[in-house]
Amino acid sequence: MDILFTCGACGKHCCVGERAVGKQFPCPDCSETVQAPEPALVFPCPHCQTRFSAEGTLGGNSFLCPACEEKIAIPVTSILVCTACGIHMELDEAFYSELEGRRLECPECGESLPVLPRPRIKKAGGAHPPGFGHKTLRLDTILESIPQADQLREGNCPFCGHTVEQYNDKSYTCSHCSRQITMTAPTIKRGEILEE
């Protein structure tokens, strides 16, 4: 499904395939960098029935159909055309999103119609980028360390309440239960306001 959009600098009408969503390239008229948008509307050309998509801000504008070169008006809502009886069904953006990738029964003839998904920017999958782990703070380990840190500040073992001996700033051993307590995560003191 091709995507219709305009150059933000000169207003040139552009058309790209759905694989280009999110990609940048120079405008053919003014050479400014344009980005293929993630569309909100889906509609057919009324002359050749080729399906297109466009961003929501283009609703009500006119374009030349890239397939048949006839003038088409972009609707303000997505349009689904029944292939059996030819009825046009207008679907607002929220309803279209709800039905995307599923089937809808035509209210006129009962034909089951596919609601095609709109082109979307593909999210990167696989491994996280280098350094991702250093930017992410594990909240669960911080929350686990808070009660231990509070008790250790008072010199008590968080497990049995007896006195602890400090080996270094992150490692403690209880003299009663012999448990080794290692503070592996940064601790947050209760009641403090954290400032960046």
N, C-alpha and C positions, 0 to 999 in steps of 0.2 A: 504494500500500500504506500503510494507516494505521499510526501508531505509538502503542502503549500505554505509559503511564508514570504515575508517581505524583508528587504535589506533595511536596517534601521537608519542608514545614512541617506540613501537616495530613493528608497521606496520601490526599488526594482522587485518585480514578482519573481520568486525563485521556487524551484521544485527539486526535491531530492528523494532518493529511496529511503526506506525506513532504517536501513543499516547506517545511514549518515546521522541519525539523531545524536545530538550532543557534539558533533564534530564541527570544526571551524574550517573555513575556506574563503578565498577572496571573492567579493561580489563581481559578477561579470561586467557590470557597468562602471562602478566607481572604484573598484579594487579594495574597498574597505573590508575588514574581516567580519564575516557573518557566521553565526552559529545556527545549525539546524535545530529548531526547538522540539521539545517533547509536546506533541499535539494533544488537544482536548476534544476536538470535534472529529467526527467521522461522517462522511456523506458521499453519495454517488453523483457523478456528472449526469444531469437530466437528459443529455443528448446521447452519450455513448455508454452510460452506466458504469464507467470506470470508477472505482472507489478511491477516495482521497481522504486525507486527514489534514487538519490545520490547527494552529493554536487558537484558543478561545477569543482572543482580541480581534481576529479577522472576521468574526461573524458579521454578516451584512455587507461585506466588501465584494467587489466583482473581480474575477480572474478569467484569463483565457485557459480553457482546459488544455493541459499539456498533451492529452491523447488525441482529441478531435479538433482542437483549436476553436471551439465554440465558446461564447461568453457564458460563464456560470456565476451565480450569486452564492457566496458561501453562507449557509444557514447559521443561525445563532445557536441551534441545538444539533446534536447528532441525529442523523436520519438513517433509518433501516428500511429497506424496500423489500416487500415480500416478492419472492421470485415466482410464486404461483398466481397471485391475483393482482400484483402490481401496486398494492396500497403502500403509501409512505407513512412510516411511524416516526414521530419525533420523540427522542429520548434526551432528557436533560443530563448534564454531566454526571451528577450523583447516581442517577438510575442506570446510566450506561456503565459506570464503573462497577456497579453492583452486578450487572449481567455479563460483563466482559468475559469472553472465553466460554460462555454457556450458550444455551439455546433458548429462544423466545417463541412462544406460540402466537401466530398471527391472529389478531382478534376477529378478522373478517372470514378467513377460510380455514383456520386451524393448522396451517402449514407450520412445521418446526423450522425456525430460522436460526442460523449461527450468528452470534454477536461477536464479531471479530475483535481481537484485542488491538488497542492502539499501539503504535510504535513507542517504545520506551528506551531510555538510556540504559544500556546494559551495565549492571553493577559489577565491579571487578571481583572476581572470586579467587579462591586459592589462598596461599599464605599471605600473612600480613606483611606490609612493607618493612624494610630494615628499621630497627629502632622503635617499632610499634610498642613492644613490651615495656620500653623505658618511659613511654609517655602515658601508659595506662596504670592506674593505681588500683590495686585489688582491695576493694572496700571490705570484703569479708574478712581478710586477715587483719585489717585495721580494727574492725569492730571486735574481733576476738581478742586483740591485744589490749583494748581499753581497760577492762576490769583487771587484767594482770598488771598493767602499768600503774593503775591507781593503788593497788595493794603493795606493789613493789616500792613505790615512792614512800610508803609508810614503813618499809622494811619487813613486810610480812609475805609469806608464801600464799599465792592465790588458791592453792589446793587445800592446805591444812591449816594455814594461819600462823604458823611458827616463823621464827626468825630466818632470814635468808642471808647468804654470804655472796657478795658481789665479786665476780672474777674480772669482768671488764664491763664496759657500759651497756653490753647487750646480753651478757650471760650471767645467770644466777644459779645457785644450788641451795636447796633447802637443807638445814642441818637436822631436821626432824624426819621428813619423808624421803630424803635424798633425791628428790626430783630435780632434774636440771631444767631450768626455765630459760629459754632463748627468745629474746625479743627480735623477731626477724622483720617486723614491719614498723613503719613510723607510727608513733602513738599520738593521739589527740587528747589533750587534757580537758576534762569535762568543764563546761562553762566558758571556755575560751572562745573568742571570736577569731577565726582564722583570716589573716590578711595575706593577699598575694604580693 
